[in-house]
Amino acid sequence: MQGNLLSTREAAVYLSVSEAFLERDRWAGAKVPFIKIGSRAVRYRLQDLERYIESCIRKSTSDTGRK
């Protein structure tokens, strides 16, 4: 991993999801924040991934995360 910016592959490994999951997420409106560099490069900041993980914490299966 180079600095705090991760490629889609590295972010997928970090989150234990597939690259396709992150690609679909970007297409559908990006719950996982990402950075677009130039016209094609997509990168993820480590601190954004950590915040995303924290936002997914639930106390039960019926917990929607909304207050």
PDB file of N, H, CA, C and O in Angstrom:
ATOM      1  N   MET A   1       0.834  -1.178   0.000  1.00  0.00           N
ATOM      2  CA  MET A   1       0.000   0.000   0.000  1.00  0.00           C
ATOM      3  C   MET A   1       0.874   1.233   0.000  1.00  0.00           C
ATOM      4  O   MET A   1       1.835   1.330   0.763  1.00  0.00           O
ATOM      5  N   GLN A   2       0.537   2.163  -0.849  1.00  0.00           N
ATOM      6  H   GLN A   2      -0.244   2.085  -1.468  1.00  0.00           H
ATOM      7  CA  GLN A   2       1.343   3.362  -1.018  1.00  0.00           C
ATOM      8  C   GLN A   2       0.722   4.513  -0.249  1.00  0.00           C
ATOM      9  O   GLN A   2      -0.308   5.046  -0.662  1.00  0.00           O
ATOM     10  N   GLY A   3       1.335   4.907   0.871  1.00  0.00           N
ATOM     11  H   GLY A   3       2.172   4.474   1.206  1.00  0.00           H
ATOM     12  CA  GLY A   3       0.807   6.005   1.665  1.00  0.00           C
ATOM     13  C   GLY A   3      -0.570   5.669   2.211  1.00  0.00           C
ATOM     14  O   GLY A   3      -0.834   4.543   2.631  1.00  0.00           O
ATOM     15  N   ASN A   4      -1.443   6.670   2.196  1.00  0.00           N
ATOM     16  H   ASN A   4      -1.229   7.585   1.854  1.00  0.00           H
ATOM     17  CA  ASN A   4      -2.800   6.472   2.692  1.00  0.00           C
ATOM     18  C   ASN A   4      -3.802   6.245   1.577  1.00  0.00           C
ATOM     19  O   ASN A   4      -4.988   6.060   1.852  1.00  0.00           O
ATOM     20  N   LEU A   5      -3.363   6.253   0.323  1.00  0.00           N
ATOM     21  H   LEU A   5      -2.400   6.404   0.099  1.00  0.00           H
ATOM     22  CA  LEU A   5      -4.277   6.013  -0.795  1.00  0.00           C
ATOM     23  C   LEU A   5      -4.178   4.566  -1.242  1.00  0.00           C
ATOM     24  O   LEU A   5      -3.089   4.057  -1.506  1.00  0.00           O
ATOM     25  N   LEU A   6      -5.327   3.911  -1.325  1.00  0.00           N
ATOM     26  H   LEU A   6      -6.212   4.325  -1.110  1.00  0.00           H
ATOM     27  CA  LEU A   6      -5.374   2.506  -1.708  1.00  0.00           C
ATOM     28  C   LEU A   6      -6.070   2.360  -3.052  1.00  0.00           C
ATOM     29  O   LEU A   6      -7.002   3.102  -3.363  1.00  0.00           O
ATOM     30  N   SER A   7      -5.622   1.421  -3.827  1.00  0.00           N
ATOM     31  H   SER A   7      -4.865   0.818  -3.574  1.00  0.00           H
ATOM     32  CA  SER A   7      -6.285   1.087  -5.080  1.00  0.00           C
ATOM     33  C   SER A   7      -7.583   0.348  -4.757  1.00  0.00           C
ATOM     34  O   SER A   7      -7.831  -0.006  -3.604  1.00  0.00           O
ATOM     35  N   THR A   8      -8.404   0.120  -5.773  1.00  0.00           N
ATOM     36  H   THR A   8      -8.202   0.408  -6.709  1.00  0.00           H
ATOM     37  CA  THR A   8      -9.633  -0.641  -5.567  1.00  0.00           C
ATOM     38  C   THR A   8      -9.313  -2.027  -5.027  1.00  0.00           C
ATOM     39  O   THR A   8      -9.987  -2.508  -4.115  1.00  0.00           O
ATOM     40  N   ARG A   9      -8.307  -2.663  -5.571  1.00  0.00           N
ATOM     41  H   ARG A   9      -7.760  -2.272  -6.311  1.00  0.00           H
ATOM     42  CA  ARG A   9      -7.913  -4.007  -5.102  1.00  0.00           C
ATOM     43  C   ARG A   9      -7.488  -3.978  -3.636  1.00  0.00           C
ATOM     44  O   ARG A   9      -7.909  -4.826  -2.850  1.00  0.00           O
ATOM     45  N   GLU A  10      -6.662  -3.011  -3.270  1.00  0.00           N
ATOM     46  H   GLU A  10      -6.320  -2.322  -3.909  1.00  0.00           H
ATOM     47  CA  GLU A  10      -6.197  -2.908  -1.886  1.00  0.00           C
ATOM     48  C   GLU A  10      -7.348  -2.601  -0.932  1.00  0.00           C
ATOM     49  O   GLU A  10      -7.416  -3.156   0.164  1.00  0.00           O
ATOM     50  N   ALA A  11      -8.250  -1.718  -1.352  1.00  0.00           N
ATOM     51  H   ALA A  11      -8.194  -1.267  -2.243  1.00  0.00           H
ATOM     52  CA  ALA A  11      -9.409  -1.380  -0.517  1.00  0.00           C
ATOM     53  C   ALA A  11     -10.310  -2.592  -0.344  1.00  0.00           C
ATOM     54  O   ALA A  11     -10.838  -2.823   0.743  1.00  0.00           O
ATOM     55  N   ALA A  12     -10.489  -3.365  -1.402  1.00  0.00           N
ATOM     56  H   ALA A  12     -10.059  -3.178  -2.285  1.00  0.00           H
ATOM     57  CA  ALA A  12     -11.311  -4.569  -1.329  1.00  0.00           C
ATOM     58  C   ALA A  12     -10.707  -5.566  -0.327  1.00  0.00           C
ATOM     59  O   ALA A  12     -11.430  -6.162   0.473  1.00  0.00           O
ATOM     60  N   VAL A  13      -9.404  -5.740  -0.375  1.00  0.00           N
ATOM     61  H   VAL A  13      -8.817  -5.256  -1.025  1.00  0.00           H
ATOM     62  CA  VAL A  13      -8.727  -6.632   0.572  1.00  0.00           C
ATOM     63  C   VAL A  13      -8.916  -6.112   1.996  1.00  0.00           C
ATOM     64  O   VAL A  13      -9.228  -6.882   2.903  1.00  0.00           O
ATOM     65  N   TYR A  14      -8.728  -4.817   2.192  1.00  0.00           N
ATOM     66  H   TYR A  14      -8.474  -4.191   1.455  1.00  0.00           H
ATOM     67  CA  TYR A  14      -8.861  -4.209   3.513  1.00  0.00           C
ATOM     68  C   TYR A  14     -10.262  -4.419   4.089  1.00  0.00           C
ATOM     69  O   TYR A  14     -10.415  -4.697   5.279  1.00  0.00           O
ATOM     70  N   LEU A  15     -11.287  -4.285   3.235  1.00  0.00           N
ATOM     71  H   LEU A  15     -11.163  -4.059   2.269  1.00  0.00           H
ATOM     72  CA  LEU A  15     -12.674  -4.426   3.678  1.00  0.00           C
ATOM     73  C   LEU A  15     -13.184  -5.870   3.622  1.00  0.00           C
ATOM     74  O   LEU A  15     -14.294  -6.157   4.070  1.00  0.00           O
ATOM     75  N   SER A  16     -12.383  -6.761   3.078  1.00  0.00           N
ATOM     76  H   SER A  16     -11.481  -6.528   2.714  1.00  0.00           H
ATOM     77  CA  SER A  16     -12.788  -8.166   2.884  1.00  0.00           C
ATOM     78  C   SER A  16     -14.029  -8.285   2.007  1.00  0.00           C
ATOM     79  O   SER A  16     -14.956  -9.038   2.305  1.00  0.00           O
ATOM     80  N   VAL A  17     -14.019  -7.520   0.919  1.00  0.00           N
ATOM     81  H   VAL A  17     -13.267  -6.908   0.677  1.00  0.00           H
ATOM     82  CA  VAL A  17     -15.087  -7.584  -0.085  1.00  0.00           C
ATOM     83  C   VAL A  17     -14.425  -7.759  -1.448  1.00  0.00           C
ATOM     84  O   VAL A  17     -13.201  -7.690  -1.562  1.00  0.00           O
ATOM     85  N   SER A  18     -15.232  -7.983  -2.477  1.00  0.00           N
ATOM     86  H   SER A  18     -16.226  -8.038  -2.385  1.00  0.00           H
ATOM     87  CA  SER A  18     -14.673  -8.119  -3.824  1.00  0.00           C
ATOM     88  C   SER A  18     -14.473  -6.743  -4.457  1.00  0.00           C
ATOM     89  O   SER A  18     -15.085  -5.756  -4.048  1.00  0.00           O
ATOM     90  N   GLU A  19     -13.618  -6.704  -5.447  1.00  0.00           N
ATOM     91  H   GLU A  19     -13.121  -7.505  -5.779  1.00  0.00           H
ATOM     92  CA  GLU A  19     -13.457  -5.472  -6.220  1.00  0.00           C
ATOM     93  C   GLU A  19     -14.769  -5.107  -6.885  1.00  0.00           C
ATOM     94  O   GLU A  19     -15.107  -3.928  -6.992  1.00  0.00           O
ATOM     95  N   ALA A  20     -15.514  -6.117  -7.336  1.00  0.00           N
ATOM     96  H   ALA A  20     -15.239  -7.074  -7.249  1.00  0.00           H
ATOM     97  CA  ALA A  20     -16.807  -5.872  -7.985  1.00  0.00           C
ATOM     98  C   ALA A  20     -17.777  -5.182  -7.037  1.00  0.00           C
ATOM     99  O   ALA A  20     -18.574  -4.348  -7.469  1.00  0.00           O
ATOM    100  N   PHE A  21     -17.722  -5.518  -5.742  1.00  0.00           N
ATOM    101  H   PHE A  21     -17.075  -6.195  -5.391  1.00  0.00           H
ATOM    102  CA  PHE A  21     -18.579  -4.856  -4.756  1.00  0.00           C
ATOM    103  C   PHE A  21     -18.301  -3.349  -4.753  1.00  0.00           C
ATOM    104  O   PHE A  21     -19.230  -2.541  -4.770  1.00  0.00           O
ATOM    105  N   LEU A  22     -17.018  -2.979  -4.732  1.00  0.00           N
ATOM    106  H   LEU A  22     -16.264  -3.635  -4.719  1.00  0.00           H
ATOM    107  CA  LEU A  22     -16.669  -1.557  -4.715  1.00  0.00           C
ATOM    108  C   LEU A  22     -17.032  -0.878  -6.034  1.00  0.00           C
ATOM    109  O   LEU A  22     -17.469   0.274  -6.036  1.00  0.00           O
ATOM    110  N   GLU A  23     -16.859  -1.569  -7.138  1.00  0.00           N
ATOM    111  H   GLU A  23     -16.505  -2.504  -7.137  1.00  0.00           H
ATOM    112  CA  GLU A  23     -17.235  -1.004  -8.437  1.00  0.00           C
ATOM    113  C   GLU A  23     -18.737  -0.769  -8.509  1.00  0.00           C
ATOM    114  O   GLU A  23     -19.173   0.276  -8.993  1.00  0.00           O
ATOM    115  N   ARG A  24     -19.532  -1.716  -8.038  1.00  0.00           N
ATOM    116  H   ARG A  24     -19.178  -2.564  -7.645  1.00  0.00           H
ATOM    117  CA  ARG A  24     -20.994  -1.547  -8.022  1.00  0.00           C
ATOM    118  C   ARG A  24     -21.392  -0.421  -7.084  1.00  0.00           C
ATOM    119  O   ARG A  24     -22.305   0.350  -7.382  1.00  0.00           O
ATOM    120  N   ASP A  25     -20.702  -0.326  -5.944  1.00  0.00           N
ATOM    121  H   ASP A  25     -19.961  -0.952  -5.702  1.00  0.00           H
ATOM    122  CA  ASP A  25     -20.990   0.737  -4.987  1.00  0.00           C
ATOM    123  C   ASP A  25     -20.764   2.105  -5.608  1.00  0.00           C
ATOM    124  O   ASP A  25     -21.582   3.007  -5.431  1.00  0.00           O
ATOM    125  N   ARG A  26     -19.667   2.270  -6.333  1.00  0.00           N
ATOM    126  H   ARG A  26     -19.003   1.537  -6.477  1.00  0.00           H
ATOM    127  CA  ARG A  26     -19.403   3.556  -6.994  1.00  0.00           C
ATOM    128  C   ARG A  26     -20.480   3.865  -8.018  1.00  0.00           C
ATOM    129  O   ARG A  26     -20.934   5.004  -8.122  1.00  0.00           O
ATOM    130  N   TRP A  27     -20.886   2.862  -8.767  1.00  0.00           N
ATOM    131  H   TRP A  27     -20.517   1.937  -8.682  1.00  0.00           H
ATOM    132  CA  TRP A  27     -21.898   3.047  -9.800  1.00  0.00           C
ATOM    133  C   TRP A  27     -23.253   3.418  -9.188  1.00  0.00           C
ATOM    134  O   TRP A  27     -24.005   4.211  -9.754  1.00  0.00           O
ATOM    135  N   ALA A  28     -23.553   2.830  -8.021  1.00  0.00           N
ATOM    136  H   ALA A  28     -22.942   2.185  -7.561  1.00  0.00           H
ATOM    137  CA  ALA A  28     -24.867   3.006  -7.401  1.00  0.00           C
ATOM    138  C   ALA A  28     -24.967   4.223  -6.484  1.00  0.00           C
ATOM    139  O   ALA A  28     -26.043   4.498  -5.954  1.00  0.00           O
ATOM    140  N   GLY A  29     -23.888   4.945  -6.288  1.00  0.00           N
ATOM    141  H   GLY A  29     -23.014   4.721  -6.719  1.00  0.00           H
ATOM    142  CA  GLY A  29     -23.981   6.139  -5.457  1.00  0.00           C
ATOM    143  C   GLY A  29     -23.003   6.209  -4.303  1.00  0.00           C
ATOM    144  O   GLY A  29     -23.089   7.125  -3.485  1.00  0.00           O
ATOM    145  N   ALA A  30     -22.100   5.294  -4.216  1.00  0.00           N
ATOM    146  H   ALA A  30     -22.030   4.551  -4.881  1.00  0.00           H
ATOM    147  CA  ALA A  30     -20.947   5.325  -3.313  1.00  0.00           C
ATOM    148  C   ALA A  30     -21.263   5.530  -1.835  1.00  0.00           C
ATOM    149  O   ALA A  30     -21.242   6.653  -1.332  1.00  0.00           O
ATOM    150  N   LYS A  31     -21.550   4.442  -1.159  1.00  0.00           N
ATOM    151  H   LYS A  31     -21.566   3.530  -1.568  1.00  0.00           H
ATOM    152  CA  LYS A  31     -21.600   4.465   0.301  1.00  0.00           C
ATOM    153  C   LYS A  31     -20.183   4.459   0.854  1.00  0.00           C
ATOM    154  O   LYS A  31     -19.923   4.989   1.934  1.00  0.00           O
ATOM    155  N   VAL A  32     -19.270   3.852   0.102  1.00  0.00           N
ATOM    156  H   VAL A  32     -19.481   3.421  -0.775  1.00  0.00           H
ATOM    157  CA  VAL A  32     -17.857   3.847   0.481  1.00  0.00           C
ATOM    158  C   VAL A  32     -17.198   5.018  -0.250  1.00  0.00           C
ATOM    159  O   VAL A  32     -17.101   4.998  -1.477  1.00  0.00           O
ATOM    160  N   PRO A  33     -16.739   6.049   0.494  1.00  0.00           N
ATOM    161  CA  PRO A  33     -16.152   7.226  -0.157  1.00  0.00           C
ATOM    162  C   PRO A  33     -14.903   6.865  -0.967  1.00  0.00           C
ATOM    163  O   PRO A  33     -14.109   6.016  -0.560  1.00  0.00           O
ATOM    164  N   PHE A  34     -14.745   7.522  -2.116  1.00  0.00           N
ATOM    165  H   PHE A  34     -15.390   8.211  -2.446  1.00  0.00           H
ATOM    166  CA  PHE A  34     -13.574   7.281  -2.956  1.00  0.00           C
ATOM    167  C   PHE A  34     -13.109   8.601  -3.562  1.00  0.00           C
ATOM    168  O   PHE A  34     -13.813   9.609  -3.523  1.00  0.00           O
ATOM    169  N   ILE A  35     -11.910   8.564  -4.118  1.00  0.00           N
ATOM    170  H   ILE A  35     -11.337   7.744  -4.150  1.00  0.00           H
ATOM    171  CA  ILE A  35     -11.306   9.730  -4.766  1.00  0.00           C
ATOM    172  C   ILE A  35     -11.071   9.388  -6.223  1.00  0.00           C
ATOM    173  O   ILE A  35     -10.560   8.314  -6.541  1.00  0.00           O
ATOM    174  N   LYS A  36     -11.437  10.287  -7.097  1.00  0.00           N
ATOM    175  H   LYS A  36     -11.852  11.159  -6.839  1.00  0.00           H
ATOM    176  CA  LYS A  36     -11.199  10.102  -8.531  1.00  0.00           C
ATOM    177  C   LYS A  36     -10.016  10.996  -8.897  1.00  0.00           C
ATOM    178  O   LYS A  36     -10.072  12.214  -8.732  1.00  0.00           O
ATOM    179  N   ILE A  37      -8.960  10.384  -9.390  1.00  0.00           N
ATOM    180  H   ILE A  37      -8.914   9.394  -9.524  1.00  0.00           H
ATOM    181  CA  ILE A  37      -7.761  11.118  -9.773  1.00  0.00           C
ATOM    182  C   ILE A  37      -7.646  11.045 -11.290  1.00  0.00           C
ATOM    183  O   ILE A  37      -7.547   9.960 -11.863  1.00  0.00           O
ATOM    184  N   GLY A  38      -7.659  12.194 -11.926  1.00  0.00           N
ATOM    185  H   GLY A  38      -7.739  13.075 -11.461  1.00  0.00           H
ATOM    186  CA  GLY A  38      -7.642  12.209 -13.383  1.00  0.00           C
ATOM    187  C   GLY A  38      -8.956  11.677 -13.925  1.00  0.00           C
ATOM    188  O   GLY A  38      -9.997  11.784 -13.276  1.00  0.00           O
ATOM    189  N   SER A  39      -8.902  11.112 -15.104  1.00  0.00           N
ATOM    190  H   SER A  39      -8.056  11.026 -15.632  1.00  0.00           H
ATOM    191  CA  SER A  39     -10.135  10.637 -15.729  1.00  0.00           C
ATOM    192  C   SER A  39     -10.458   9.183 -15.396  1.00  0.00           C
ATOM    193  O   SER A  39     -11.590   8.748 -15.604  1.00  0.00           O
ATOM    194  N   ARG A  40      -9.487   8.418 -14.880  1.00  0.00           N
ATOM    195  H   ARG A  40      -8.567   8.772 -14.711  1.00  0.00           H
ATOM    196  CA  ARG A  40      -9.743   6.996 -14.675  1.00  0.00           C
ATOM    197  C   ARG A  40      -9.345   6.439 -13.318  1.00  0.00           C
ATOM    198  O   ARG A  40      -9.964   5.487 -12.844  1.00  0.00           O
ATOM    199  N   ALA A  41      -8.341   6.999 -12.690  1.00  0.00           N
ATOM    200  H   ALA A  41      -7.838   7.772 -13.075  1.00  0.00           H
ATOM    201  CA  ALA A  41      -7.815   6.417 -11.453  1.00  0.00           C
ATOM    202  C   ALA A  41      -8.769   6.629 -10.279  1.00  0.00           C
ATOM    203  O   ALA A  41      -9.227   7.744 -10.029  1.00  0.00           O
ATOM    204  N   VAL A  42      -9.057   5.554  -9.574  1.00  0.00           N
ATOM    205  H   VAL A  42      -8.685   4.649  -9.778  1.00  0.00           H
ATOM    206  CA  VAL A  42      -9.893   5.604  -8.380  1.00  0.00           C
ATOM    207  C   VAL A  42      -9.049   5.156  -7.203  1.00  0.00           C
ATOM    208  O   VAL A  42      -8.363   4.137  -7.275  1.00  0.00           O
ATOM    209  N   ARG A  43      -9.099   5.913  -6.125  1.00  0.00           N
ATOM    210  H   ARG A  43      -9.657   6.740  -6.067  1.00  0.00           H
ATOM    211  CA  ARG A  43      -8.351   5.577  -4.918  1.00  0.00           C
ATOM    212  C   ARG A  43      -9.244   5.751  -3.702  1.00  0.00           C
ATOM    213  O   ARG A  43     -10.234   6.483  -3.731  1.00  0.00           O
ATOM    214  N   TYR A  44      -8.873   5.067  -2.644  1.00  0.00           N
ATOM    215  H   TYR A  44      -8.069   4.473  -2.620  1.00  0.00           H
ATOM    216  CA  TYR A  44      -9.603   5.134  -1.384  1.00  0.00           C
ATOM    217  C   TYR A  44      -8.644   5.571  -0.294  1.00  0.00           C
ATOM    218  O   TYR A  44      -7.509   5.099  -0.233  1.00  0.00           O
ATOM    219  N   ARG A  45      -9.100   6.482   0.576  1.00  0.00           N
ATOM    220  H   ARG A  45     -10.022   6.865   0.527  1.00  0.00           H
ATOM    221  CA  ARG A  45      -8.287   6.885   1.716  1.00  0.00           C
ATOM    222  C   ARG A  45      -8.558   5.935   2.874  1.00  0.00           C
ATOM    223  O   ARG A  45      -9.706   5.589   3.154  1.00  0.00           O
ATOM    224  N   LEU A  46      -7.502   5.525   3.533  1.00  0.00           N
ATOM    225  H   LEU A  46      -6.570   5.806   3.306  1.00  0.00           H
ATOM    226  CA  LEU A  46      -7.605   4.593   4.641  1.00  0.00           C
ATOM    227  C   LEU A  46      -8.555   5.115   5.717  1.00  0.00           C
ATOM    228  O   LEU A  46      -9.369   4.357   6.243  1.00  0.00           O
ATOM    229  N   GLN A  47      -8.458   6.398   6.047  1.00  0.00           N
ATOM    230  H   GLN A  47      -7.796   7.014   5.620  1.00  0.00           H
ATOM    231  CA  GLN A  47      -9.320   6.944   7.098  1.00  0.00           C
ATOM    232  C   GLN A  47     -10.795   6.917   6.678  1.00  0.00           C
ATOM    233  O   GLN A  47     -11.668   6.762   7.533  1.00  0.00           O
ATOM    234  N   ASP A  48     -11.090   7.066   5.381  1.00  0.00           N
ATOM    235  H   ASP A  48     -10.381   7.193   4.687  1.00  0.00           H
ATOM    236  CA  ASP A  48     -12.479   6.961   4.909  1.00  0.00           C
ATOM    237  C   ASP A  48     -12.986   5.537   5.043  1.00  0.00           C
ATOM    238  O   ASP A  48     -14.145   5.325   5.401  1.00  0.00           O
ATOM    239  N   LEU A  49     -12.140   4.561   4.763  1.00  0.00           N
ATOM    240  H   LEU A  49     -11.198   4.733   4.473  1.00  0.00           H
ATOM    241  CA  LEU A  49     -12.540   3.164   4.909  1.00  0.00           C
ATOM    242  C   LEU A  49     -12.804   2.829   6.373  1.00  0.00           C
ATOM    243  O   LEU A  49     -13.750   2.108   6.690  1.00  0.00           O
ATOM    244  N   GLU A  50     -11.974   3.350   7.253  1.00  0.00           N
ATOM    245  H   GLU A  50     -11.205   3.936   6.995  1.00  0.00           H
ATOM    246  CA  GLU A  50     -12.180   3.108   8.681  1.00  0.00           C
ATOM    247  C   GLU A  50     -13.485   3.734   9.159  1.00  0.00           C
ATOM    248  O   GLU A  50     -14.212   3.126   9.945  1.00  0.00           O
ATOM    249  N   ARG A  51     -13.789   4.951   8.687  1.00  0.00           N
ATOM    250  H   ARG A  51     -13.199   5.445   8.049  1.00  0.00           H
ATOM    251  CA  ARG A  51     -15.062   5.604   9.035  1.00  0.00           C
ATOM    252  C   ARG A  51     -16.245   4.817   8.487  1.00  0.00           C
ATOM    253  O   ARG A  51     -17.269   4.685   9.158  1.00  0.00           O
ATOM    254  N   TYR A  52     -16.109   4.291   7.266  1.00  0.00           N
ATOM    255  H   TYR A  52     -15.277   4.399   6.721  1.00  0.00           H
ATOM    256  CA  TYR A  52     -17.164   3.481   6.672  1.00  0.00           C
ATOM    257  C   TYR A  52     -17.423   2.240   7.526  1.00  0.00           C
ATOM    258  O   TYR A  52     -18.575   1.893   7.789  1.00  0.00           O
ATOM    259  N   ILE A  53     -16.364   1.582   7.953  1.00  0.00           N
ATOM    260  H   ILE A  53     -15.428   1.865   7.739  1.00  0.00           H
ATOM    261  CA  ILE A  53     -16.511   0.401   8.804  1.00  0.00           C
ATOM    262  C   ILE A  53     -17.258   0.766  10.090  1.00  0.00           C
ATOM    263  O   ILE A  53     -18.175   0.056  10.502  1.00  0.00           O
ATOM    264  N   GLU A  54     -16.866   1.861  10.711  1.00  0.00           N
ATOM    265  H   GLU A  54     -16.121   2.437  10.376  1.00  0.00           H
ATOM    266  CA  GLU A  54     -17.532   2.304  11.940  1.00  0.00           C
ATOM    267  C   GLU A  54     -19.017   2.580  11.701  1.00  0.00           C
ATOM    268  O   GLU A  54     -19.846   2.309  12.570  1.00  0.00           O
ATOM    269  N   SER A  55     -19.352   3.112  10.536  1.00  0.00           N
ATOM    270  H   SER A  55     -18.678   3.332   9.830  1.00  0.00           H
ATOM    271  CA  SER A  55     -20.757   3.430  10.241  1.00  0.00           C
ATOM    272  C   SER A  55     -21.596   2.176  10.017  1.00  0.00           C
ATOM    273  O   SER A  55     -22.825   2.249  10.023  1.00  0.00           O
ATOM    274  N   CYS A  56     -20.959   1.044   9.822  1.00  0.00           N
ATOM    275  H   CYS A  56     -19.961   0.985   9.817  1.00  0.00           H
ATOM    276  CA  CYS A  56     -21.673  -0.218   9.576  1.00  0.00           C
ATOM    277  C   CYS A  56     -21.951  -1.015  10.845  1.00  0.00           C
ATOM    278  O   CYS A  56     -22.608  -2.054  10.790  1.00  0.00           O
ATOM    279  N   ILE A  57     -21.462  -0.543  11.976  1.00  0.00           N
ATOM    280  H   ILE A  57     -20.928   0.301  12.021  1.00  0.00           H
ATOM    281  CA  ILE A  57     -21.651  -1.279  13.226  1.00  0.00           C
ATOM    282  C   ILE A  57     -23.124  -1.246  13.623  1.00  0.00           C
ATOM    283  O   ILE A  57     -23.753  -0.189  13.648  1.00  0.00           O
ATOM    284  N   ARG A  58     -23.653  -2.415  13.928  1.00  0.00           N
ATOM    285  H   ARG A  58     -23.141  -3.274  13.908  1.00  0.00           H
ATOM    286  CA  ARG A  58     -25.042  -2.561  14.352  1.00  0.00           C
ATOM    287  C   ARG A  58     -25.101  -3.390  15.630  1.00  0.00           C
ATOM    288  O   ARG A  58     -24.188  -4.165  15.914  1.00  0.00           O
ATOM    289  N   LYS A  59     -26.172  -3.227  16.399  1.00  0.00           N
ATOM    290  H   LYS A  59     -26.914  -2.598  16.168  1.00  0.00           H
ATOM    291  CA  LYS A  59     -26.343  -3.974  17.645  1.00  0.00           C
ATOM    292  C   LYS A  59     -27.249  -5.183  17.472  1.00  0.00           C
ATOM    293  O   LYS A  59     -27.252  -6.083  18.312  1.00  0.00           O
ATOM    294  N   SER A  60     -28.015  -5.208  16.391  1.00  0.00           N
ATOM    295  H   SER A  60     -28.013  -4.477  15.709  1.00  0.00           H
ATOM    296  CA  SER A  60     -28.864  -6.361  16.098  1.00  0.00           C
ATOM    297  C   SER A  60     -29.149  -6.388  14.604  1.00  0.00           C
ATOM    298  O   SER A  60     -28.867  -5.420  13.897  1.00  0.00           O
ATOM    299  N   THR A  61     -29.701  -7.483  14.127  1.00  0.00           N
ATOM    300  H   THR A  61     -29.930  -8.269  14.701  1.00  0.00           H
ATOM    301  CA  THR A  61     -30.016  -7.584  12.700  1.00  0.00           C
ATOM    302  C   THR A  61     -31.150  -6.655  12.303  1.00  0.00           C
ATOM    303  O   THR A  61     -31.291  -6.331  11.123  1.00  0.00           O
ATOM    304  N   SER A  62     -31.961  -6.217  13.257  1.00  0.00           N
ATOM    305  H   SER A  62     -31.847  -6.480  14.215  1.00  0.00           H
ATOM    306  CA  SER A  62     -33.050  -5.299  12.933  1.00  0.00           C
ATOM    307  C   SER A  62     -32.606  -3.827  13.025  1.00  0.00           C
ATOM    308  O   SER A  62     -33.369  -2.930  12.668  1.00  0.00           O
ATOM    309  N   ASP A  63     -31.394  -3.582  13.494  1.00  0.00           N
ATOM    310  H   ASP A  63     -30.774  -4.311  13.784  1.00  0.00           H
ATOM    311  CA  ASP A  63     -30.856  -2.230  13.596  1.00  0.00           C
ATOM    312  C   ASP A  63     -30.527  -1.717  12.207  1.00  0.00           C
ATOM    313  O   ASP A  63     -29.660  -2.272  11.532  1.00  0.00           O
ATOM    314  N   THR A  64     -31.216  -0.650  11.766  1.00  0.00           N
ATOM    315  H   THR A  64     -31.920  -0.199  12.315  1.00  0.00           H
ATOM    316  CA  THR A  64     -30.989  -0.097  10.434  1.00  0.00           C
ATOM    317  C   THR A  64     -29.874   0.941  10.423  1.00  0.00           C
ATOM    318  O   THR A  64     -29.429   1.368   9.357  1.00  0.00           O
ATOM    319  N   GLY A  65     -29.422   1.349  11.609  1.00  0.00           N
ATOM    320  H   GLY A  65     -29.783   1.003  12.474  1.00  0.00           H
ATOM    321  CA  GLY A  65     -28.393   2.368  11.660  1.00  0.00           C
ATOM    322  C   GLY A  65     -28.947   3.780  11.651  1.00  0.00           C
ATOM    323  O   GLY A  65     -28.200   4.746  11.805  1.00  0.00           O
ATOM    324  N   ARG A  66     -30.250   3.904  11.473  1.00  0.00           N
ATOM    325  H   ARG A  66     -30.857   3.119  11.349  1.00  0.00           H
ATOM    326  CA  ARG A  66     -30.897   5.230  11.469  1.00  0.00           C
ATOM    327  C   ARG A  66     -31.375   5.548  12.868  1.00  0.00           C
ATOM    328  O   ARG A  66     -31.744   4.661  13.637  1.00  0.00           O
ATOM    329  N   LYS A  67     -31.361   6.811  13.180  1.00  0.00           N
ATOM    330  H   LYS A  67     -31.061   7.533  12.556  1.00  0.00           H
ATOM    331  CA  LYS A  67     -31.807   7.239  14.522  1.00  0.00           C
ATOM    332  C   LYS A  67     -33.157   7.856  14.467  1.00  0.00           C
ATOM    333  O   LYS A  67     -33.688   8.272  15.496  1.00  0.00           O
TER     334      LYS A  67
END
